Amino acid sequence: MGHMIVRSIEAAERDRFTSLRDGADTLARHVAEAFAGGATSEGWCLVAEEGDRWLGRAFLRAAPKGNEQIFVHFFDVDLDEPQADAVARSLIDAALEAPGADDERTLLFALDDPHPWHPEPRRRRGWFEQAGFTLARDALRWEWPKGRSLPASRGTLSFRPIEEVGEAAFLAAIASVSDGTLDARLREMRSRLGREDDAAEHFRLLSSLRHAPGWFQLAYSDEELAGLIACAGGSDVVFVAYVGVVPELRGRGLVDELLAQATRMLVDAGEETIRADTDAANAPMAKAFERSGYQCILARTELVMAASARRALAARSGGA
């Protein structure tokens, strides 16, 4: 067995970096988009190499502006290699160092099951947890089946876009529908930031994503606020990103009408792929997506490491 090293790629190696496995076209497109948008660099494309053999690869990509995260967007290890576990740990160590010690963004690895890039998901989760990553969220991902009949609206709610109601009203609605949420991530953000700052942060994150006029809407029942919908996404997929009912109107099935409105709006806009995530513990929201006709396509485990934790690991490994 030769000596393994982990290094960043050279510019001339980008084609090789994206052409080693099934799904190469998708990976090549993601890498090209990230380079074009300044979200990655050769220094964030890592390979574990033994001689002229590549035993593994990792691709880091910065989140959209305003979202203080760096995604471990692709993490590939040849599981047939006897030293696969050592390769994985070396790649993760290199990924932790790649952003630089002064980069304050959180590193995130989203492990999807099933996913063609994530064989043996339990083993993969173990690699990241052993390296010091912690669980941020267990979620379910839903997708609207192409060609399915659109969900019917009961007509009990009226909808007004943010362009009509104004940003202040929308921020107040985010704060209201987040009261008492069952979503663990939303609860953590609310606890950390406070009610108003949490609403402002969510609005900032939503606004940083691709969205069209009218995709942020408030729902009213008899002129009283009932809930909100916000849809946004990337270049090739759009999400029903935020859906909520005000606390005093929950349990009346209004969420179904919110989902119907969001789905119809996105289908009418010609969006090809419509998805949504729910916290695995938020059973009422998951049931709402199921009732509305969405299909659960995978389970997502989000593992994170804050910049402070990365620096602490670096200090320990350096003997500080």
N, C-alpha and C positions, 0 to 999 in steps of 0.2 A: 504494500500500500504506500502510495506516495504521500507527499506533504500537501495538505489542503490549505488554501488561503482564501480569504474573502476580500474582494476588491470591487470598486465601482467600474462601470464599463467605459470604454472609449466610444467616441461619437460614431466611429465606423462599425461598432458592434451592435447597434440598435436593432438591425434586422435579425441578427442571430438571437438577441435577447427576447424577441417576441415570436420566434418561429420554431419553438422546440416541442410543442405539444398541441393536443386538441384545443380548439378555441383560440388559435393563434391570431385569427383575423380580429376577434374581439379585443384581445390584449393589444394588438398593434394599433388599433383605433384609439383605445384608451391612452396608450403611451403617447401617440402622436398628438392627441388633444391636450394632454397634460403639458407636453413640451411647448406646443403652440401658445397655450395660455399662461406659460410661466409657472405652472404648478409643480413642475419637477425639473430634474437636471440629470446629467450623467452621474453625478455624485449620489443621486438618490436611486439609481438603478444598480443593484448589487448582485454579484455572482459569487458563489462558492466554487472554487476551481481546484482541480487536482490534475496537474499537467495540463493537457489541452481539453480535459473533460470538465463540463459544468455539472455540478452535483445539485445545485439549487440556485434559486433567484429570488430576489425581493424587490418590489417596486413601491416606492413611497410617493405619495401625491398630496399636495396641500389642499385643504378644503377650500370652498369658495370664500372670497374675502368676507370677513366678519365672523366666520366660524373658526375659532382658535384651535383647530385640530389638524394633524397630519395623519392621513390614512396609510396604513400598510395595505395598499390597494391590491397587491398580488404577492403571494408567498408560496413558492413552489420548491419542494424538496423531493428528490428521487427516493421514494420509500423502499425501493428494492436494494438500496445501498446499505451494507452492514453498519456504516457510520451515519445513518440518516439522522439520528437524534443529535449527534455532535454537529452535523452540518446545520441543522435547524437552530441550535443554540448559538452557533457562530454567526449565522445570518441575522438573528434577532439582536445579538450584541452589536453588530455593525449598524443595524437599522436604528438602534438607540443612539448611536454616536453621530449618525449622518446629519441630523438637523443642526448640530452644534450646541455647545453648553449654554449659550446665551439665548437660545430659541425657547420662548415661553409656551409654545403650543403643546397640547396634549397629543400623545401618539395613540392611535386607535386601530385595532384590528377587529374587523367584523367577520365572524365565522358563520357561514351559511350552511345549513344542512337540510336538504341535499344541495350540492353545488359541484359542478364538474371540476372546479379548481380546489376543492376541499375534501379529497378522500381521507378517510380515517379522521373524522372531525374531533373525536375525543382525544386522540393522540396529539392533534394540533393544538387543541385547547391546553393540554398539559404543557406543551413547549412554552407557550406564552405565559401561563401562570407560574411555571417554574422560573421564568426570567423576571418575574416581578409584576406582570400585568394583573389587574384586578377586574372583577366583573362590574360592568356599568349597567348592563341591561340584558334581559332575556326578552326577545320579541318574536312576534309572528309577522310574516310578510304576506300581504294579500294582493291579488291581481284581478282586474276586471277582464273576464273572458271576451275576446274579440268576437263580435257578431251576436252577443247575447242581447235579448230584448231589454230595453232600458227600464229601470225600476219606475213604477208609477208614483206620481205625487198625489198626496191626499188633498193638497191645496189649502192646508190649514195655516201655512206660513207664507209670508211675503218676504222677498229678498231685495236688499239694497247694496250696491257695490260700494267699496270704500271711496271711490271717486265721488259718490253722492253724500255719504254720511261723514266723511272726513277721518283723518288719521287718529285724532283724539278719541272719537267714539269707538274706533276699532281697538285701540289700546285698552280702553276701559272694558270692552267686551272680552278681550283675551284674559284680563285679570279676573273677570267674573266667572267665565266658564272654567277657569283653572282652579277655582275654589273647590276643595274636596275631591280633586282628581284621584283616580286609582292608578294612574300611570307613575311608575317609580321615578322615571327620569324627570317628569314635570314636577313631582314633589321635591326632588333633590334641588332642582333649580330654584323653585319657589322658596325653599328653606334657606338656600345660600344667598339669594339676591334680594328677597323681599318681594312683596306683591307687585308694586308698580315697576320696579327695575326688571323684574322677571318678565312682565308683559312687554316692556320696551325691548328686552333682549330677544324674545321670541319674534317680535315684529321685525327687528333688524335682520335676524337670520332668514326669515321668510322672504323679506324684501331683497336679500342678496342673491336669491335663486331666480332662475328663469320663470317669469310669469307674465301673463297678458292682462290688459285692462279687464276688470270685472271678475278676476279670479279670487279676489278677497271680498267676501260678502258677509253682511250681517242679516240674520233672520229675525222676523218680528211676528208676534202673535197678538192681534188686537192692539197694534202700535206699541207693544211692550217688547223689549229685547228678549228673544228666545234662545239665540245661539249664534254660532258663526261657522263659516267654512273658509279655508284658505288652501289653495292649490298652487303648487310650484314644483320645479324639478330641474333636471339637467337637459343635455342636448337631445337625448333619445328616450327619456322616460319622464313622466310627470307623476307627482304624488298628490293624493288627497292628504295634504301635509298636516292640517289641523282641523279638527271637528270638535265642537263642544256645545253642550246645552247648559244654560244657566241653572244653578242648583235647584231653584224653586220649581222648575218645570221638568226635572228629570223623572224618568219612570213612566212617561206618557207616550213613548214611541216617537218623539220628535226627531231623534237622531236618524231614524230611517228616512225622514223627509230631507234632512240635511245631506245625507249621503246620496239620495236620489238627485238632488239639485246639483251637487258637485259632479256626479258621474255624467249626467246629461250635458252639463256645461262643457266638460272635457271631451266627450265624444263628439259633440257638435263642433268643437274647435278642431277636430281632426286628429286628436292625439291618438297615437297607435298603441302605446303601452301606458296603462294607468295602474298605479300601485298604491299601497298604503301599508304602514306599520302600526301594530298595536303592541302594547306591553303584554307579555304572556300572562301576567296576573290580572289584567283588565278584562275579565270574562264578559261583562256586559257589552263592551265595545267590540270584542271579537264576534260575539253573537250578532251584533248589528251588521257587521260586514257580511257575515254568512247569510243573514236574512236578505240582504240587499243584492245577493247574487255574486259577491266576490268569492274567489277561491284562495284558500291558504296554500301558498306554493313552497314555503320553507320556514324553518325556524332560524332566527338570527341571534347569535351571542356576541355582544359587544364587549371587548376587553380593552382596557385603557391603561396608560401610564402617564402621569403628570410630569411636567418638566422638573419639578422639585425631586420627584422620585428618580428620574433619570440621572440627575446630578448626584444624588446620594449614592446611587449604584456606582457611578463613575468614580466617586471619591473613595468608596470602599475597595474597588478593584485596583485603584492606584495606590492603595496603602495609606490614604489619608485618615 
